[in-house]
Amino acid sequence: MTSDLIVDIFLSVDGWAGSDGLPGYFGYFGPELEEWITAESDAPQLVVMGRRTYEALAGLPEEAKDASWQRLTELDKVVFSTTLTRVAWPNTRILRGDLAHEIRRLKAGSAVPLRTMGSLSLARQLVSAGLVDRLRLMTFPLFAGGAGRDPAFAGITSADLELAGHRVLDGRILLSEYRPTGKDIPRA
């Protein structure tokens, strides 16, 4: 049995996955997005993240710890880091080994899907290594422009994808799901 690896990336139309000075969810948080986040948080999964995402989420102030954060606390989590020596967040462990090897091992031994949360660098490495089974892009309706901080696909390896599904949340946010085909991209 091999579990799927799902990579979620939230980005602006101009391809930024992070920004300086813009609010969370690029300021477009709405009831359908909240419903999607809740449903995804409630699904059985093994959460995979990098050190920076772990530190940001585990270190949230008390007033920001909502029901989704509480559910995340209950889920099993792995943090890829060569610098962390311990984690205080419940149900969390550190993995230091080779990312590709460890993800293959986790996929082979997990009864639930693996899912990245944040961790853009980790997501890029997983896509480039051909380990992603489902890539979900949540595209927010704005050009981040000069406020953009992290180009979502910088340095990523080329890959052919097939559209597996899509839907619109809150009448403005596009959720697209792709599956890698394993084929080469079309060439001229």
FIKOLZA-1660 file (N, C-alpha, C; in steps of 0.1 Angstrom, whole numbers, plus 5000, padded with zeros to 4 digits):
% residues 188
   i   px   py   pz ch aa at
   1 5008 4988 5000  A  M  N
   1 5000 5000 5000  A  M CA
   1 5009 5012 5000  A  M  C
   2 5006 5022 4991  A  T  N
   2 5013 5034 4991  A  T CA
   2 5003 5046 4992  A  T  C
   3 5005 5055 5001  A  S  N
   3 4997 5066 5003  A  S CA
   3 5000 5077 4993  A  S  C
   4 4990 5086 4990  A  D  N
   4 4993 5097 4982  A  D CA
   4 5000 5108 4990  A  D  C
   5 5007 5116 4982  A  L  N
   5 5013 5129 4988  A  L CA
   5 5006 5140 4981  A  L  C
   6 4999 5148 4989  A  I  N
   6 4992 5160 4984  A  I CA
   6 5000 5173 4987  A  I  C
   7 5002 5181 4977  A  V  N
   7 5009 5194 4980  A  V CA
   7 4999 5205 4977  A  V  C
   8 4997 5213 4987  A  D  N
   8 4988 5225 4986  A  D CA
   8 4996 5237 4985  A  D  C
   9 4994 5246 4975  A  I  N
   9 5001 5259 4974  A  I CA
   9 4990 5270 4972  A  I  C
  10 4990 5280 4981  A  F  N
  10 4982 5291 4979  A  F CA
  10 4990 5302 4972  A  F  C
  11 4984 5308 4962  A  L  N
  11 4992 5318 4954  A  L CA
  11 4983 5329 4948  A  L  C
  12 4990 5340 4945  A  S  N
  12 4983 5351 4938  A  S CA
  12 4983 5347 4923  A  S  C
  13 4975 5354 4915  A  V  N
  13 4974 5352 4901  A  V CA
  13 4988 5354 4894  A  V  C
  14 4996 5363 4899  A  D  N
  14 5010 5365 4893  A  D CA
  14 5020 5356 4899  A  D  C
  15 5016 5345 4906  A  G  N
  15 5025 5334 4910  A  G CA
  15 5032 5336 4923  A  G  C
  16 5028 5345 4932  A  W  N
  16 5035 5346 4945  A  W CA
  16 5028 5338 4955  A  W  C
  17 5036 5330 4963  A  A  N
  17 5030 5321 4973  A  A CA
  17 5031 5328 4987  A  A  C
  18 5038 5339 4988  A  G  N
  18 5039 5347 5000  A  G CA
  18 5040 5361 4997  A  G  C
  19 5037 5369 5007  A  S  N
  19 5038 5384 5004  A  S CA
  19 5042 5391 5017  A  S  C
  20 5047 5403 5015  A  D  N
  20 5050 5412 5026  A  D CA
  20 5040 5422 5027  A  D  C
  21 5033 5423 5039  A  G  N
  21 5024 5434 5041  A  G CA
  21 5009 5430 5037  A  G  C
  22 5007 5419 5031  A  L  N
  22 4993 5415 5028  A  L CA
  22 4988 5405 5039  A  L  C
  23 4975 5405 5042  A  P  N
  23 4970 5397 5052  A  P CA
  23 4970 5382 5048  A  P  C
  24 4968 5373 5058  A  G  N
  24 4967 5359 5055  A  G CA
  24 4956 5357 5044  A  G  C
  25 4958 5346 5036  A  Y  N
  25 4949 5343 5025  A  Y CA
  25 4948 5355 5016  A  Y  C
  26 4958 5363 5015  A  F  N
  26 4958 5375 5007  A  F CA
  26 4947 5384 5009  A  F  C
  27 4940 5383 5021  A  G  N
  27 4929 5392 5024  A  G CA
  27 4915 5387 5019  A  G  C
  28 4915 5374 5013  A  Y  N
  28 4903 5369 5007  A  Y CA
  28 4896 5358 5015  A  Y  C
  29 4898 5358 5028  A  F  N
  29 4892 5347 5036  A  F CA
  29 4877 5348 5035  A  F  C
  30 4870 5337 5032  A  G  N
  30 4855 5338 5032  A  G CA
  30 4849 5325 5037  A  G  C
  31 4836 5324 5037  A  P  N
  31 4830 5312 5043  A  P CA
  31 4833 5299 5036  A  P  C
  32 4833 5299 5022  A  E  N
  32 4836 5286 5015  A  E CA
  32 4851 5282 5017  A  E  C
  33 4860 5292 5017  A  L  N
  33 4874 5289 5020  A  L CA
  33 4875 5283 5034  A  L  C
  34 4868 5289 5043  A  E  N
  34 4869 5284 5057  A  E CA
  34 4863 5270 5058  A  E  C
  35 4852 5267 5050  A  E  N
  35 4847 5254 5050  A  E CA
  35 4856 5244 5044  A  E  C
  36 4864 5248 5033  A  W  N
  36 4873 5239 5027  A  W CA
  36 4885 5236 5036  A  W  C
  37 4890 5246 5043  A  I  N
  37 4901 5244 5053  A  I CA
  37 4896 5235 5064  A  I  C
  38 4884 5237 5069  A  T  N
  38 4879 5228 5080  A  T CA
  38 4878 5214 5075  A  T  C
  39 4872 5212 5063  A  A  N
  39 4871 5198 5058  A  A CA
  39 4884 5191 5056  A  A  C
  40 4894 5199 5051  A  E  N
  40 4907 5193 5049  A  E CA
  40 4914 5190 5062  A  E  C
  41 4912 5199 5072  A  S  N
  41 4918 5197 5085  A  S CA
  41 4912 5185 5092  A  S  C
  42 4899 5182 5089  A  D  N
  42 4893 5171 5096  A  D CA
  42 4896 5157 5089  A  D  C
  43 4901 5157 5077  A  A  N
  43 4904 5145 5070  A  A CA
  43 4917 5138 5076  A  A  C
  44 4917 5125 5077  A  P  N
  44 4929 5118 5082  A  P CA
  44 4941 5121 5073  A  P  C
  45 4952 5124 5079  A  Q  N
  45 4964 5128 5071  A  Q CA
  45 4976 5128 5080  A  Q  C
  46 4988 5127 5074  A  L  N
  46 5001 5130 5080  A  L CA
  46 5006 5143 5074  A  L  C
  47 5007 5153 5083  A  V  N
  47 5011 5166 5078  A  V CA
  47 5026 5166 5077  A  V  C
  48 5031 5171 5066  A  V  N
  48 5046 5172 5063  A  V CA
  48 5049 5187 5062  A  V  C
  49 5059 5192 5069  A  M  N
  49 5063 5206 5068  A  M CA
  49 5078 5208 5071  A  M  C
  50 5082 5220 5067  A  G  N
  50 5096 5224 5070  A  G CA
  50 5097 5231 5083  A  G  C
  51 5109 5234 5087  A  R  N
  51 5111 5241 5100  A  R CA
  51 5104 5254 5101  A  R  C
  52 5105 5263 5091  A  R  N
  52 5099 5276 5092  A  R CA
  52 5084 5276 5094  A  R  C
  53 5078 5267 5086  A  T  N
  53 5063 5265 5088  A  T CA
  53 5060 5260 5102  A  T  C
  54 5068 5250 5106  A  Y  N
  54 5065 5245 5120  A  Y CA
  54 5066 5256 5130  A  Y  C
  55 5077 5264 5129  A  E  N
  55 5079 5274 5139  A  E CA
  55 5068 5285 5139  A  E  C
  56 5063 5288 5126  A  A  N
  56 5052 5298 5125  A  A CA
  56 5039 5293 5131  A  A  C
  57 5036 5280 5128  A  L  N
  57 5023 5275 5133  A  L CA
  57 5024 5271 5147  A  L  C
  58 5034 5264 5152  A  A  N
  58 5035 5260 5166  A  A CA
  58 5036 5273 5175  A  A  C
  59 5042 5283 5170  A  G  N
  59 5044 5295 5178  A  G CA
  59 5033 5306 5177  A  G  C
  60 5021 5302 5171  A  L  N
  60 5010 5312 5170  A  L CA
  60 5006 5317 5184  A  L  C
  61 5003 5330 5185  A  P  N
  61 4998 5335 5198  A  P CA
  61 4984 5329 5201  A  P  C
  62 4981 5329 5214  A  E  N
  62 4968 5322 5218  A  E CA
  62 4956 5327 5211  A  E  C
  63 4955 5340 5208  A  E  N
  63 4943 5345 5201  A  E CA
  63 4942 5341 5187  A  E  C
  64 4952 5335 5181  A  A  N
  64 4952 5330 5167  A  A CA
  64 4949 5315 5166  A  A  C
  65 4949 5309 5178  A  K  N
  65 4947 5294 5178  A  K CA
  65 4932 5291 5177  A  K  C
  66 4927 5289 5165  A  D  N
  66 4913 5286 5163  A  D CA
  66 4911 5271 5162  A  D  C
  67 4899 5267 5158  A  A  N
  67 4895 5253 5157  A  A CA
  67 4904 5245 5147  A  A  C
  68 4908 5252 5136  A  S  N
  68 4916 5245 5126  A  S CA
  68 4930 5242 5132  A  S  C
  69 4935 5252 5140  A  W  N
  69 4948 5250 5146  A  W CA
  69 4947 5239 5156  A  W  C
  70 4936 5239 5164  A  Q  N
  70 4935 5228 5174  A  Q CA
  70 4935 5214 5167  A  Q  C
  71 4928 5213 5156  A  R  N
  71 4927 5200 5149  A  R CA
  71 4941 5197 5144  A  R  C
  72 4949 5207 5139  A  L  N
  72 4962 5204 5134  A  L CA
  72 4971 5199 5146  A  L  C
  73 4969 5204 5157  A  T  N
  73 4976 5199 5169  A  T CA
  73 4974 5184 5171  A  T  C
  74 4962 5180 5168  A  E  N
  74 4958 5165 5170  A  E CA
  74 4964 5156 5160  A  E  C
  75 4967 5162 5148  A  L  N
  75 4972 5153 5137  A  L CA
  75 4986 5150 5139  A  L  C
  76 4991 5139 5133  A  D  N
  76 5005 5135 5133  A  D CA
  76 5012 5144 5123  A  D  C
  77 5023 5149 5127  A  K  N
  77 5031 5158 5119  A  K CA
  77 5046 5154 5118  A  K  C
  78 5052 5156 5107  A  V  N
  78 5067 5155 5106  A  V CA
  78 5072 5168 5101  A  V  C
  79 5084 5171 5107  A  V  N
  79 5091 5184 5103  A  V CA
  79 5104 5180 5098  A  V  C
  80 5107 5184 5086  A  F  N
  80 5120 5182 5080  A  F CA
  80 5129 5193 5084  A  F  C
  81 5140 5190 5091  A  S  N
  81 5149 5201 5096  A  S CA
  81 5162 5194 5100  A  S  C
  82 5173 5202 5096  A  T  N
  82 5186 5198 5101  A  T CA
  82 5191 5206 5113  A  T  C
  83 5183 5216 5117  A  T  N
  83 5187 5225 5128  A  T CA
  83 5179 5223 5140  A  T  C
  84 5166 5219 5139  A  L  N
  84 5158 5217 5151  A  L CA
  84 5163 5205 5159  A  L  C
  85 5164 5206 5172  A  T  N
  85 5168 5195 5181  A  T CA
  85 5156 5189 5188  A  T  C
  86 5145 5197 5190  A  R  N
  86 5134 5192 5197  A  R CA
  86 5121 5200 5192  A  R  C
  87 5110 5194 5193  A  V  N
  87 5097 5200 5190  A  V CA
  87 5088 5199 5202  A  V  C
  88 5080 5210 5205  A  A  N
  88 5072 5210 5216  A  A CA
  88 5057 5208 5212  A  A  C
  89 5054 5209 5200  A  W  N
  89 5040 5207 5195  A  W CA
  89 5036 5193 5196  A  W  C
  90 5025 5189 5202  A  P  N
  90 5021 5175 5203  A  P CA
  90 5020 5168 5189  A  P  C
  91 5023 5155 5189  A  N  N
  91 5022 5147 5178  A  N CA
  91 5031 5151 5166  A  N  C
  92 5042 5156 5170  A  T  N
  92 5052 5161 5160  A  T CA
  92 5065 5154 5162  A  T  C
  93 5072 5151 5151  A  R  N
  93 5085 5145 5152  A  R CA
  93 5094 5151 5141  A  R  C
  94 5107 5151 5143  A  I  N
  94 5116 5157 5133  A  I CA
  94 5122 5145 5125  A  I  C
  95 5123 5148 5112  A  L  N
  95 5131 5139 5103  A  L CA
  95 5142 5147 5097  A  L  C
  96 5154 5141 5097  A  R  N
  96 5166 5147 5093  A  R CA
  96 5172 5141 5080  A  R  C
  97 5167 5130 5076  A  G  N
  97 5173 5122 5065  A  G CA
  97 5170 5129 5052  A  G  C
  98 5174 5122 5041  A  D  N
  98 5172 5127 5028  A  D CA
  98 5157 5128 5025  A  D  C
  99 5152 5140 5020  A  L  N
  99 5138 5143 5019  A  L CA
  99 5132 5132 5010  A  L  C
 100 5137 5129 4998  A  A  N
 100 5131 5120 4989  A  A CA
 100 5130 5106 4995  A  A  C
 101 5141 5102 5001  A  H  N
 101 5141 5088 5007  A  H CA
 101 5130 5087 5018  A  H  C
 102 5130 5098 5027  A  E  N
 102 5121 5097 5038  A  E CA
 102 5106 5098 5034  A  E  C
 103 5103 5106 5023  A  I  N
 103 5089 5107 5018  A  I CA
 103 5085 5094 5012  A  I  C
 104 5094 5087 5005  A  R  N
 104 5091 5074 4999  A  R CA
 104 5088 5064 5010  A  R  C
 105 5096 5065 5021  A  R  N
 105 5094 5056 5032  A  R CA
 105 5080 5059 5039  A  R  C
 106 5077 5072 5041  A  L  N
 106 5065 5076 5047  A  L CA
 106 5053 5071 5039  A  L  C
 107 5054 5074 5026  A  K  N
 107 5043 5070 5017  A  K CA
 107 5040 5055 5017  A  K  C
 108 5051 5047 5018  A  A  N
 108 5050 5033 5018  A  A CA
 108 5044 5027 5031  A  A  C
 109 5046 5034 5042  A  G  N
 109 5042 5030 5055  A  G CA
 109 5030 5036 5061  A  G  C
 110 5024 5046 5054  A  S  N
 110 5013 5054 5060  A  S CA
 110 4999 5048 5055  A  S  C
 111 4990 5047 5064  A  A  N
 111 4976 5043 5061  A  A CA
 111 4968 5056 5057  A  A  C
 112 4973 5068 5058  A  V  N
 112 4966 5080 5055  A  V CA
 112 4975 5088 5045  A  V  C
 113 4968 5097 5037  A  P  N
 113 4976 5105 5028  A  P CA
 113 4986 5114 5035  A  P  C
 114 4997 5118 5029  A  L  N
 114 5006 5128 5034  A  L CA
 114 5002 5141 5027  A  L  C
 115 5003 5152 5035  A  R  N
 115 4999 5165 5029  A  R CA
 115 5008 5176 5034  A  R  C
 116 5014 5184 5025  A  T  N
 116 5022 5195 5029  A  T CA
 116 5013 5206 5034  A  T  C
 117 5019 5214 5042  A  M  N
 117 5012 5226 5047  A  M CA
 117 5022 5237 5047  A  M  C
 118 5020 5248 5039  A  G  N
 118 5030 5258 5038  A  G CA
 118 5042 5252 5032  A  G  C
 119 5054 5255 5037  A  S  N
 119 5066 5249 5034  A  S CA
 119 5069 5249 5019  A  S  C
 120 5069 5260 5013  A  L  N
 120 5071 5262 4998  A  L CA
 120 5083 5255 4993  A  L  C
 121 5095 5257 5000  A  S  N
 121 5107 5251 4995  A  S CA
 121 5106 5236 4995  A  S  C
 122 5100 5230 5006  A  L  N
 122 5097 5216 5006  A  L CA
 122 5088 5211 4995  A  L  C
 123 5078 5219 4992  A  A  N
 123 5068 5216 4981  A  A CA
 123 5076 5215 4968  A  A  C
 124 5084 5225 4965  A  R  N
 124 5092 5226 4953  A  R CA
 124 5101 5213 4951  A  R  C
 125 5107 5210 4962  A  Q  N
 125 5116 5198 4962  A  Q CA
 125 5108 5185 4959  A  Q  C
 126 5097 5184 4965  A  L  N
 126 5088 5172 4963  A  L CA
 126 5083 5171 4949  A  L  C
 127 5079 5182 4943  A  V  N
 127 5074 5183 4929  A  V CA
 127 5086 5179 4920  A  V  C
 128 5097 5185 4922  A  S  N
 128 5109 5182 4914  A  S CA
 128 5114 5168 4915  A  S  C
 129 5112 5162 4926  A  A  N
 129 5116 5148 4928  A  A CA
 129 5106 5138 4923  A  A  C
 130 5095 5143 4918  A  G  N
 130 5084 5134 4912  A  G CA
 130 5077 5126 4922  A  G  C
 131 5076 5131 4935  A  L  N
 131 5069 5124 4945  A  L CA
 131 5055 5128 4948  A  L  C
 132 5050 5139 4941  A  V  N
 132 5037 5144 4944  A  V CA
 132 5027 5137 4936  A  V  C
 133 5016 5133 4942  A  D  N
 133 5005 5126 4936  A  D CA
 133 4994 5135 4932  A  D  C
 134 4992 5145 4940  A  R  N
 134 4981 5156 4938  A  R CA
 134 4987 5169 4941  A  R  C
 135 4986 5178 4932  A  L  N
 135 4991 5192 4934  A  L CA
 135 4978 5201 4934  A  L  C
 136 4975 5207 4945  A  R  N
 136 4963 5216 4946  A  R CA
 136 4968 5230 4947  A  R  C
 137 4963 5238 4937  A  L  N
 137 4967 5253 4937  A  L CA
 137 4954 5261 4940  A  L  C
 138 4956 5269 4951  A  M  N
 138 4945 5278 4955  A  M CA
 138 4949 5292 4950  A  M  C
 139 4943 5296 4939  A  T  N
 139 4947 5309 4933  A  T CA
 139 4938 5320 4937  A  T  C
 140 4944 5330 4943  A  F  N
 140 4936 5342 4949  A  F CA
 140 4936 5353 4938  A  F  C
 141 4925 5360 4938  A  P  N
 141 4922 5370 4927  A  P CA
 141 4929 5383 4929  A  P  C
 142 4943 5383 4928  A  L  N
 142 4950 5396 4929  A  L CA
 142 4964 5394 4923  A  L  C
 143 4969 5405 4919  A  F  N
 143 4984 5405 4915  A  F CA
 143 4991 5411 4928  A  F  C
 144 4999 5403 4934  A  A  N
 144 5006 5407 4946  A  A CA
 144 5017 5418 4942  A  A  C
 145 5022 5417 4930  A  G  N
 145 5031 5427 4925  A  G CA
 145 5043 5429 4934  A  G  C
 146 5046 5441 4938  A  G  N
 146 5058 5444 4946  A  G CA
 146 5057 5438 4960  A  G  C
 147 5045 5434 4965  A  A  N
 147 5043 5428 4978  A  A CA
 147 5046 5413 4978  A  A  C
 148 5048 5408 4966  A  G  N
 148 5051 5393 4965  A  G CA
 148 5064 5390 4971  A  G  C
 149 5065 5379 4978  A  R  N
 149 5078 5375 4985  A  R CA
 149 5084 5362 4980  A  R  C
 150 5075 5352 4978  A  D  N
 150 5080 5339 4974  A  D CA
 150 5074 5335 4961  A  D  C
 151 5082 5334 4950  A  P  N
 151 5077 5330 4937  A  P CA
 151 5074 5315 4938  A  P  C
 152 5061 5311 4936  A  A  N
 152 5057 5297 4939  A  A CA
 152 5065 5286 4932  A  A  C
 153 5069 5289 4920  A  F  N
 153 5075 5278 4912  A  F CA
 153 5089 5281 4908  A  F  C
 154 5096 5289 4914  A  A  N
 154 5110 5293 4911  A  A CA
 154 5119 5280 4912  A  A  C
 155 5126 5277 4901  A  G  N
 155 5136 5266 4901  A  G CA
 155 5129 5252 4901  A  G  C
 156 5117 5251 4898  A  I  N
 156 5110 5238 4898  A  I CA
 156 5113 5231 4885  A  I  C
 157 5114 5218 4886  A  T  N
 157 5116 5209 4874  A  T CA
 157 5104 5208 4865  A  T  C
 158 5106 5208 4852  A  S  N
 158 5094 5207 4843  A  S CA
 158 5087 5194 4845  A  S  C
 159 5073 5194 4844  A  A  N
 159 5065 5182 4845  A  A CA
 159 5052 5184 4838  A  A  C
 160 5047 5174 4832  A  D  N
 160 5034 5174 4826  A  D CA
 160 5023 5171 4836  A  D  C
 161 5012 5179 4836  A  L  N
 161 5002 5177 4846  A  L CA
 161 4988 5175 4839  A  L  C
 162 4979 5168 4845  A  E  N
 162 4966 5167 4840  A  E CA
 162 4956 5173 4850  A  E  C
 163 4946 5180 4846  A  L  N
 163 4937 5186 4855  A  L CA
 163 4928 5176 4860  A  L  C
 164 4927 5174 4873  A  A  N
 164 4919 5164 4880  A  A CA
 164 4906 5170 4885  A  A  C
 165 4905 5183 4887  A  G  N
 165 4893 5189 4892  A  G CA
 165 4896 5204 4895  A  G  C
 166 4885 5211 4896  A  H  N
 166 4885 5225 4899  A  H CA
 166 4872 5229 4905  A  H  C
 167 4873 5240 4913  A  R  N
 167 4860 5246 4918  A  R CA
 167 4864 5260 4922  A  R  C
 168 4853 5268 4923  A  V  N
 168 4855 5282 4927  A  V CA
 168 4849 5284 4942  A  V  C
 169 4857 5290 4950  A  L  N
 169 4853 5292 4964  A  L CA
 169 4850 5307 4966  A  L  C
 170 4839 5310 4973  A  D  N
 170 4835 5324 4976  A  D CA
 170 4834 5332 4963  A  D  C
 171 4831 5326 4952  A  G  N
 171 4829 5333 4939  A  G CA
 171 4841 5341 4934  A  G  C
 172 4853 5337 4939  A  R  N
 172 4865 5345 4935  A  R CA
 172 4878 5337 4936  A  R  C
 173 4879 5326 4944  A  I  N
 173 4891 5319 4946  A  I CA
 173 4890 5306 4938  A  I  C
 174 4900 5303 4930  A  L  N
 174 4900 5291 4921  A  L CA
 174 4909 5280 4928  A  L  C
 175 4903 5269 4930  A  L  N
 175 4910 5257 4935  A  L CA
 175 4911 5248 4923  A  L  C
 176 4924 5245 4919  A  S  N
 176 4926 5236 4908  A  S CA
 176 4935 5224 4913  A  S  C
 177 4931 5212 4909  A  E  N
 177 4938 5201 4914  A  E CA
 177 4944 5194 4901  A  E  C
 178 4957 5191 4902  A  Y  N
 178 4964 5185 4891  A  Y CA
 178 4971 5172 4896  A  Y  C
 179 4973 5163 4886  A  R  N
 179 4980 5150 4889  A  R CA
 179 4992 5150 4879  A  R  C
 180 5004 5147 4883  A  P  N
 180 5015 5146 4874  A  P CA
 180 5012 5133 4865  A  P  C
 181 5015 5134 4852  A  T  N
 181 5013 5123 4843  A  T CA
 181 5025 5114 4842  A  T  C
 182 5036 5119 4845  A  G  N
 182 5049 5111 4843  A  G CA
 182 5054 5113 4829  A  G  C
 183 5047 5120 4821  A  K  N
 183 5052 5122 4807  A  K CA
 183 5060 5135 4806  A  K  C
 184 5068 5136 4796  A  D  N
 184 5076 5148 4793  A  D CA
 184 5066 5159 4789  A  D  C
 185 5070 5171 4791  A  I  N
 185 5061 5182 4786  A  I CA
 185 5062 5184 4771  A  I  C
 186 5052 5189 4765  A  P  N
 186 5053 5191 4750  A  P CA
 186 5064 5200 4746  A  P  C
 187 5071 5196 4736  A  R  N
 187 5083 5203 4731  A  R CA
 187 5080 5208 4716  A  R  C
 188 5086 5219 4713  A  A  N
 188 5084 5225 4699  A  A CA
 188 5092 5217 4689  A  A  C
% end
